[in-house]
Every structure is written in C-alpha cells, then in structure tokens.
C-alpha cells in the first residue's frame, strides 16, 4: 500500500470541508448527523473523523476557513471588497452557493447567541478579521488614502458593523440589487475627504 | 355584568402582547405553546384568542408593534436614534429587556429566511419603516441638513443596512460599548458636509 501523500491528505480534508459546508447549510448544525455528513462528503465516518476530532471541530474548521479567506481579501482589497464579493455571489472556482456560505455564517451567529463556550472560542477567530481590517486601514492611512479625522478603531468597527448588516440582509433573503451604491458610500466614508477650495 | 370598556380591551390586548413578547423571546416561535402563552400572560387561551385569531396573528401584531414604535422614533429623530435606543436598552416605562425586543426581531429574521409566505406578509410592514426613514431624510434635505450629492434612496438603504448590523451585533451578544462613535460617524455620513474654504 503506498504512503498517503500530504497532497492527498489536503485534498481529502478539502473534500470533507466542502461536503460538510453544504450539509450544515442545508440541515443546520444539529441536523447535520454523521449519516448526512457521510452522504454529503461521500466518505465514511472513519475517514471524516480521522481528519476532524468531532463535529464541533469540523464546524469550527469550516468557519475558520471562511474567516481566513475573508482575511486574505481584506489584506489585499479591504473589507468593503468582502461585502462586494458577498453581493456578487461566489466565483465558479470556489464552487459554493451563497446559501452555503451564509449557512455557516448563520450557524455561527446562532451559536454565538446560545452557547457562551462557543462565543469564547469564536472570539479569537473573529479577532483575526478585525486585526486584518485594522492593519489594512493603517496602511491606507500611511498612504494618505484614509480620512484622518476619525480613529482607525472607529472606522474598523464601522466597516464590521456594515458587514454584519450585509450578512443579515442576505440571510433574510432581502433584495440586494440596490446595495452596490450603498457600499460605494461606505467606501467613500472611510476615505480621505476631498476638500473644496 | 358591566359592559367591557374600550380602555379595558386595550389594556387586555397590551397585557397579552407584553406576556407573549417574553414568551416568544424565551422559547422561540415554535416553543411558545398555548400553555406557555397562558402562563406568560396570566390569561386563559379563551381570553388570548378572543383578541388574536391565532399564534401567527399574535406574533405579527407584536412585530408590527415594534415597527410602529420604531417608525415614530424615525419620524421625530431619525433612524440613527432608533439604533442609539437599541444600544441604550429599553426605558423602564416600556418594561422590556433588550433580549425581549431582540427575540422578536430574530424570530422575524428566522421566519424571513425559512417561510416565503411570511416574507410576503412582512414586506408590507417593513416598508413602513423604509417610508418613514425616507420621508424624514427628505424633510432634512429640504431643511438643508442633508448631503445633496447622494440620492435619498441610497442614504435610506445605507441607514437600514447599518440598523441590520446593529441588531445582528446585539443579537450575537457582542460588546456594544464601542458603537456610539460608530453611530456618530453614520450620522455624519448622511449630513451635509462642511466644506473648507
């Protein structure tokens, strides 16, 4: 029997995460039984829990995955771009539906409300996004592109609050076709103001 | 037996709504059984369903009640004030906890996601808040207090998106003590810009 390569392990891990994402989105955390996770991933419970200790760990890995990807976009293009990506829906390369992504995000929201232990575990993860957002804003300020009359902490919290609004808006299935000019306004709000005269 | 006065009917209706609000907040819509509604309101099912046709009607009356109150605040003080009130928590006169208010709002969100029929019924109600916000902004623009380089429709959608963010933020039990300066920024964003020179 050949040794299992790291590439193979990574691909297998990805396969589990992708299947689990749809499964959690469709059935919610409680409803995503081991049986359903097997069906969604096309793998046995043995294979799934070889990679992830338990369902909780699998869900957290999924949510962390999202935060990591968002953090990468923030570092390059800022948090408003994350919101624009949400409105546009996923790229084909990612192969996810917005519903899948939102499903994970909503499950995080639900558990934050109802599970204090989860809230503590999650706080560390979500802080990464705050730090990435803040660092991006600090770089923008150094480059003279950011308004300098409002503290970066306030601008960070402002952008995160709008992101929460966008997620909630999409999660409720409300029409999103009028949100592009709103995000333009949000972007303009954190930029350096052009002064007349 | 004396005839039941309108005042008495109104008070009874209020008693049912107040009890039901805590009940829905604590147990969710599905978990708020008739038995629990009786306990929470201190009234019999006969009395409760004399005033409201069924549980669905009772819940909608409650949610409408919230929208109406928010609409009144918007007309007088604008949507940012609604957000400030949410952060500050309820007044003692209202005798509600923020959790109660949020409970109703979250139940609305959940049903919007999962129940297309409810979504249609709710659209009319939530539109009242949009109209009140828009009218308030139009009056502010006439009074020269609003920026005139962005369409009122966009400013309305911007404020509503931030409100959704505030509700979601509070619902997740995240710290809200840093949001006051963010709301200042939101308010400033819709105001007429002071120009230099």
Interface residues (C-beta under 8 A of the other chain):
Chain A: X106 X109 X112 X113 X119 X150 X151 X153 X154 X155 X157 X158 X161 X162 X163 X164 X165 X166 X167 X168 X169 X171 X172 X173 X174 X178 X179 X181 X182 X185 X186 X189 X193 X195 X196 X197
Chain B: X106 X109 X112 X113 X119 X150 X151 X153 X154 X155 X157 X158 X161 X162 X163 X164 X165 X166 X167 X168 X169 X171 X172 X173 X174 X178 X179 X181 X182 X185 X186 X189 X193 X195 X196 X197
